[in-house]
């Protein structure tokens, strides 16, 4: 089967007192499924670029960057469980925001509505 291009949106937001991080990640993913003997579970791989207008503020660390853009690539591997379930691991390679490296691994477990 052919792969397909899908929109990719992730929102990371956290705050504690005056410390804040707000990172909406916007991109596209080329995703390809790999059918198996199981009707319910379908593994997939994906890759795609993203951009993220990033807001970081931590006065204790002398960080008050306002909004800065970061860009990168995401690699995904996962399995669709039935029609609605999802288990996924992603690696994100990102440009730095000033001196902060936002690259890393993300784990996702979810149910689609």
Secondary structure, 3 states (H helix, E strand, C coil): CCCEEEEEEEEEEEEECCEEEEEEEEEEEEEEEECCCCCCEEEEEEEEEEEEEEEEEEHHHCEEEEEEEEEEEEEEEEEEECCCEEEEEEEEEECEECCEECCEEEEEEEECC
